[in-house]
C-alpha cells in the first residue's frame, strides 16, 4: 500500500517490550492516514493476552470512534514527507 492508500480505519496495538514490532508499527502509523497507534507498557508481542483489560479498552474506544464517525484521517500538520519521520509536509 502506498502513502495515501486506503481509507479504512486502522488501529495498531504494540507492547513496549515487543522489540520486533515497535518500529514496524510506527512505520505503518506513518504510512496509513487513518491509522492510530497504541503502545501498551510492560507487554510484548501478545498484548491481548498479557493485558487483556487495556487491550479491550483500546479496541472498544477505537470501535466506538469508528461507529460514531469520529475516526478520520490524521491532521495534515502531523504528516511527514518520509516514513522515517523526517521533513515536514
Residue, then its C-alpha position, 0 to 999 in steps of 0.5 A: x500500500x502506498x502513502x495515501x492508500x486506503x481509507x479504512x480505519x486502522x488501529x495498531x496495538x504494540x507492547x513496549x517490550x515487543x522489540x520486533x514490532x515497535x518500529x514496524x508499527x510506527x512505520x505503518x502509523x506513518x504510512x496509513x492516514x487513518x491509522x492510530x497507534x497504541x503502545x501498551x507498557x510492560x507487554x510484548x508481542x501478545x498484548x491481548x493476552x498479557x493485558x487483556x483489560x487495556x487491550x479491550x479498552x483500546x479496541x472498544x474506544x477505537x470501535x466506538x470512534x469508528x461507529x460514531x464517525x469520529x475516526x478520520x484521517x490524521x491532521x495534515x500538520x502531523x504528516x511527514x514527507x518520509x516514513x522515517x519521520x523526517x521533513x515536514x509536509 
